[in-house]
Amino acid sequence: MSSGRLCSVLFSLLVVVLAARPAAVSGASAHLHFYMHDVLTGPAPTAVQVLDGPRSHFGDTIVIDDALTETSSATSTGVGRAQGQYVWASRGNPELLVTMDVVLTSGPYAGSSVTVVGRDDIGAAVRELSVVGGTGQFRMATGYVLWKTVRLDHPNAVLELDVFVNP
């Protein structure tokens, strides 16, 4: 096979391989800001404990479908839902393993989601979790979330989330 033909075949193969890869989302980094309402009590809870740990809280597992709003008020405009779970993952300190999807339902990113995983040391003023993926405009995203407790009415809480996403 001539070198010209070989180059042509290799180029064609490269085009096929690149076309088969998932398309990366183009665009600049995004900063999302909202509040998460974690409600375990009352007539309409958004979080439910599905497993009691064997001792103390260690092993407790809570499934969430928490409202995300523009302000810390539960009646402010909704922007999405935080859907997933958190597990009390420490035998000592109150530390959680959080896995959730931030599903956006309004605004420029409506229909997209961000997947968040990480350790939540609820005793710390500000906690950092990882963005490990997403859907829609955030497909294959990376980044991080800074969150802090705004209000705690045990066991209910309002958290402020600053999400920094690199699509």
C-alpha positions as CSV (number, residue, x, y, z in Angstrom):
1,M,0.0,0.0,0.0
2,S,1.4,3.4,-0.9
3,S,2.2,5.9,1.8
4,G,-0.4,8.3,0.4
5,R,-3.1,5.6,0.5
6,L,-2.0,4.6,4.0
7,C,-2.2,8.2,5.3
8,S,-5.7,8.5,3.8
9,V,-6.9,5.2,5.5
10,L,-5.4,6.3,8.8
11,F,-7.0,9.7,8.5
12,S,-10.4,8.2,7.7
13,L,-10.0,5.8,10.7
14,L,-9.2,8.8,13.0
15,V,-12.3,10.7,11.8
16,V,-14.5,7.6,12.5
17,V,-13.0,7.2,16.0
18,L,-13.4,10.9,16.9
19,A,-17.0,10.9,15.6
20,A,-17.9,8.0,17.8
21,R,-16.8,9.7,21.0
22,P,-19.4,11.6,23.1
23,A,-19.6,15.2,22.2
24,A,-18.1,17.5,24.8
25,V,-20.3,20.3,25.9
26,S,-18.9,23.6,24.6
27,G,-19.1,26.7,26.7
28,A,-17.6,28.5,29.6
29,S,-17.6,27.5,33.2
30,A,-20.8,28.0,35.1
31,H,-21.4,29.2,38.6
32,L,-24.8,28.1,40.0
33,H,-26.2,29.4,43.3
34,F,-29.2,28.2,45.1
35,Y,-30.6,26.8,48.4
36,M,-31.5,23.2,49.2
37,H,-34.3,22.4,51.6
38,D,-33.8,19.1,53.4
39,V,-37.1,18.3,55.2
40,L,-37.5,15.1,57.2
41,T,-40.5,16.1,59.2
42,G,-44.0,17.5,58.7
43,P,-46.8,16.8,56.3
44,A,-44.6,16.8,53.1
45,P,-41.1,15.6,53.8
46,T,-38.6,15.7,51.0
47,A,-36.2,13.3,52.7
48,V,-36.9,9.9,54.3
49,Q,-34.7,7.7,56.4
50,V,-34.7,4.3,54.8
51,L,-32.1,2.5,57.0
52,D,-31.2,2.8,60.7
53,G,-27.6,2.1,61.5
54,P,-26.9,-0.5,64.1
55,R,-25.5,2.0,66.7
56,S,-26.0,5.7,67.1
57,H,-26.4,7.3,63.6
58,F,-23.5,5.3,61.9
59,G,-25.0,3.7,58.8
60,D,-28.3,5.7,58.8
61,T,-29.3,6.2,55.1
62,I,-31.6,9.0,54.0
63,V,-33.0,9.3,50.4
64,I,-33.7,12.8,49.2
65,D,-35.8,14.7,46.7
66,D,-35.1,18.1,48.1
67,A,-36.3,21.4,46.6
68,L,-33.8,23.8,45.3
69,T,-34.8,27.5,45.4
70,E,-33.4,30.9,44.6
71,T,-33.4,32.1,48.2
72,S,-33.3,30.5,51.6
73,S,-37.1,30.8,51.9
74,A,-39.0,27.6,51.1
75,T,-41.6,29.7,49.2
76,S,-39.1,31.3,46.9
77,T,-38.9,30.4,43.2
78,G,-37.9,26.8,42.6
79,V,-35.0,26.1,40.3
80,G,-34.8,22.3,40.6
81,R,-34.4,19.3,42.8
82,A,-31.6,17.5,44.6
83,Q,-32.2,13.8,44.2
84,G,-30.1,11.1,45.8
85,Q,-29.0,9.9,49.2
86,Y,-26.7,10.6,52.1
87,V,-25.3,8.1,54.5
88,W,-23.9,8.7,58.0
89,A,-20.4,7.4,57.2
90,S,-18.5,8.1,60.4
91,R,-18.7,6.3,63.7
92,G,-17.6,9.4,65.6
93,N,-18.1,12.8,64.1
94,P,-21.3,13.8,62.1
95,E,-19.9,13.1,58.6
96,L,-22.0,12.1,55.7
97,L,-21.3,10.5,52.3
98,V,-23.5,12.4,49.8
99,T,-24.4,11.2,46.3
100,M,-27.0,13.3,44.5
101,D,-28.1,14.7,41.2
102,V,-28.8,18.4,41.0
103,V,-31.7,18.4,38.5
104,L,-32.3,21.9,37.1
105,T,-35.9,22.7,36.1
106,S,-35.8,26.4,35.3
107,G,-33.4,29.0,33.9
108,P,-30.8,28.6,31.1
109,Y,-29.8,25.1,32.2
110,A,-33.3,23.7,32.6
111,G,-33.3,20.0,31.7
112,S,-29.6,19.5,32.6
113,S,-28.2,18.0,35.8
114,V,-25.0,17.9,37.7
115,T,-23.9,14.8,39.7
116,V,-22.3,15.6,43.1
117,V,-20.4,13.1,45.3
118,G,-18.5,13.8,48.5
119,R,-17.9,13.9,52.2
120,D,-20.0,16.3,54.2
121,D,-18.5,17.1,57.6
122,I,-21.6,18.8,58.9
123,G,-19.6,20.4,61.8
124,A,-17.5,22.5,59.3
125,A,-18.7,25.9,58.3
126,V,-18.1,25.3,54.6
127,R,-17.8,21.9,53.0
128,E,-16.5,21.0,49.5
129,L,-17.9,18.2,47.4
130,S,-17.0,17.1,43.9
131,V,-18.9,17.5,40.6
132,V,-18.3,14.1,38.9
133,G,-20.5,14.4,35.8
134,G,-23.8,15.6,34.5
135,T,-26.3,15.6,31.7
136,G,-27.5,18.0,29.1
137,Q,-25.4,21.1,29.0
138,F,-23.3,19.6,31.8
139,R,-22.5,16.2,30.1
140,M,-19.1,14.9,31.4
141,A,-18.8,18.0,33.7
142,T,-16.2,18.4,36.5
143,G,-16.0,20.9,39.2
144,Y,-16.9,21.4,42.9
145,V,-19.7,22.5,45.2
146,L,-19.2,24.7,48.3
147,W,-22.1,24.4,50.7
148,K,-22.9,25.6,54.1
149,T,-25.7,25.2,56.5
150,V,-27.9,28.3,56.6
151,R,-30.5,27.1,59.0
152,L,-30.8,23.9,61.1
153,D,-34.0,23.0,62.8
154,H,-33.0,19.4,63.6
155,P,-33.5,17.2,61.7
156,N,-34.5,19.7,58.9
157,A,-31.9,22.0,57.3
158,V,-31.5,24.6,54.6
159,L,-28.2,24.6,52.8
160,E,-26.6,27.2,50.6
161,L,-24.9,25.7,47.5
162,D,-22.4,27.3,45.2
163,V,-21.8,25.0,42.3
164,F,-18.8,25.6,40.0
165,V,-19.1,23.6,36.9
166,N,-16.6,23.1,34.0
167,P,-18.5,21.6,31.1
